[in-house]
């Protein structure tokens, strides 16, 4: 064993005995010179450790590339795409318009049934004959026997949008109003 290690073990042993037995602690009465010597040894040891760390080579860690988040699907995106395709000025799309109208009709029937506390059959009849709303544009969207109001037809002609677009917007707004603005 090295001599410094032996001195260290002896010092720790005497310290533990002094802590356990007060008589040993009273027998060891260090003078100010001994306390100063212990302090100087502590400072020398600290400087030695600091110098040893100064000469070490420092290595940097490369964290690599950060992970990219996968894009999350936004609810309703498919419906937004279908609406954009249906109301576009491109020719055709009758089946898409009919499918979207049927999907919105189902939502309207559910909303009317909850609002009026009536069976789904009665709500479907109200939606089909246009009595489910006071808005004539929203009523005309589902009622194929009645036409859109003149104001809507003129606005569609001037702005270059279809009557279907105005009816769809009015129907969705009316459903939202019936549902209490919950969306």
C-alpha positions in Angstrom: 0.0 0.0 0.0 1.1 3.5 -0.6 2.2 5.6 2.3 -0.4 8.4 1.6 -3.2 5.8 1.5 -2.1 4.4 4.9 -2.1 7.9 6.4 -5.5 8.5 4.9 -7.0 5.3 6.3 -5.5 6.1 9.8 -6.9 9.6 9.7 -10.4 8.3 8.9 -10.2 5.7 11.6 -9.2 8.3 14.2 -12.0 10.6 13.0 -14.6 7.8 13.4 -13.3 6.9 16.8 -13.3 10.5 17.9 -16.9 10.9 16.7 -18.0 7.8 18.6 -16.1 8.4 21.9 -15.8 11.9 23.4 -12.9 10.9 25.5 -10.7 10.3 22.4 -11.9 13.6 20.9 -10.8 15.4 24.1 -7.4 13.7 24.1 -6.7 15.0 20.6 -6.4 18.7 21.0 -5.1 20.1 17.7 -3.2 23.4 17.9 -3.6 26.2 15.4 -0.5 25.1 13.6 -2.0 21.6 12.9 -5.3 23.1 11.7 -3.4 25.4 9.4 -1.4 22.5 8.1 -4.5 20.6 7.3 -6.0 23.6 5.5 -2.8 24.0 3.4 -2.9 20.3 2.5 -6.5 20.7 1.4 -5.6 23.6 -0.9 -2.6 21.9 -2.3 -4.7 18.8 -3.1 -7.4 21.0 -4.8 -4.8 22.7 -7.0 -3.3 19.3 -7.9 -6.7 18.1 -9.1 -7.4 21.3 -11.0 -4.1 21.0 -12.8 -4.7 17.4 -13.7 -8.1 18.3 -15.3 -6.5 21.2 -17.3 -4.2 18.8 -19.2 -7.1 16.5 -20.3 -8.2 16.5 -23.9 -11.8 17.5 -24.3 -14.1 15.7 -26.7 -17.2 17.2 -28.1 -20.3 15.0 -28.6 -22.0 15.1 -31.9 -25.8 15.1 -31.2 -26.6 14.1 -34.8 -29.6 15.2 -36.8 -32.8 16.1 -34.9 -35.8 13.9 -35.6 -38.4 15.3 -37.9 -42.0 15.1 -36.7 -44.3 13.2 -38.9 -47.2 15.4 -40.1 -50.5 14.6 -38.4 -53.7 14.2 -40.3 -56.1 17.2 -39.8 -59.7 16.2 -39.2 -62.0 17.3 -42.0 -59.3 17.6 -44.6 -61.0 15.0 -46.9 -64.3 16.9 -46.6 -62.6 20.2 -47.4 -60.9 18.7 -50.4 -64.3 17.3 -51.6 -66.0 20.6 -51.2 -63.2 22.4 -53.1 -63.5 19.8 -55.9 -67.3 20.0 -56.0 -67.7 23.8 -56.1 -64.9 24.3 -58.6 -65.9 25.5 -62.0 -64.7 22.2 -63.6 -67.4 20.4 -65.6 -68.9 17.2 -64.3 -68.8 16.1 -60.7 -72.5 15.4 -60.5 -71.9 12.2 -58.4 -69.5 14.1 -56.1 -72.1 16.8 -55.6 -74.8 14.3 -54.9 -72.6 12.4 -52.4 -71.6 15.6 -50.6 -75.3 16.7 -50.5 -76.3 13.3 -49.0 -73.6 13.6 -46.4 -74.6 17.1 -45.4 -78.2 16.0 -45.4 -77.5 13.2 -42.9 -75.9 15.8 -40.6 -78.9 18.1 -41.0 -81.4 15.4 -40.2 -79.5 14.5 -37.1 -79.3 18.2 -36.0 -83.0 18.7 -36.7 -84.0 15.5 -34.8 -82.0 16.6 -31.8 -83.2 20.2 -31.9 -86.9 19.4 -32.3 -86.7 16.2 -30.2 -88.5 14.3 -33.0 -87.9 10.9 -34.7 -85.4 10.8 -37.5 -88.1 10.1 -40.1 -89.9 13.4 -39.2 -86.6 15.3 -39.3 -85.8 13.8 -42.7 -89.2 14.9 -44.0 -88.7 18.4 -42.7 -85.3 18.6 -44.3 -86.6 17.3 -47.6 -89.5 19.7 -47.9 -87.5 22.7 -46.6 -89.4 23.4 -43.4 -86.4 22.7 -41.3 -85.1 26.3 -41.7 -86.2 29.8 -42.3 -83.3 30.3 -44.8 -84.6 29.8 -48.3 -81.1 29.1 -49.7 -80.5 26.4 -47.1 -83.9 24.9 -47.7 -83.4 24.9 -51.5 -80.1 23.0 -51.1 -82.0 19.8 -50.1 -85.4 20.5 -51.7 -85.0 19.6 -55.4 -88.6 20.9 -56.2 -87.9 24.5 -55.2 -85.3 26.7 -56.8 -82.8 29.0 -55.2 -83.9 32.6 -54.4 -83.4 35.1 -57.2 -80.8 37.0 -55.0 -78.7 33.9 -54.8 -78.9 33.2 -58.5 -78.0 36.7 -59.4 -75.1 36.7 -57.0 -73.9 33.4 -58.3 -74.0 34.7 -61.9 -72.1 37.9 -61.0 -69.5 36.4 -58.8 -68.9 33.3 -61.0 -69.8 30.8 -58.3 -72.4 28.1 -58.5 -75.8 28.0 -56.8 -74.6 24.8 -55.2 -71.8 26.6 -53.4 -74.2 29.2 -51.9 -76.7 26.4 -50.9 -73.9 24.4 -49.3 -72.6 27.3 -47.4 -76.1 28.3 -46.2 -77.0 24.7 -45.2 -73.8 24.3 -43.2 -74.3 27.7 -41.5 -77.9 26.7 -40.6 -76.8 23.4 -39.2 -74.2 25.2 -37.1 -76.9 27.6 -35.9 -79.2 24.7 -34.9 -76.3 23.0 -33.1 -75.8 26.1 -31.1 -72.5 27.2 -32.7 -70.7 24.1 -31.5 -69.3 23.5 -35.1 
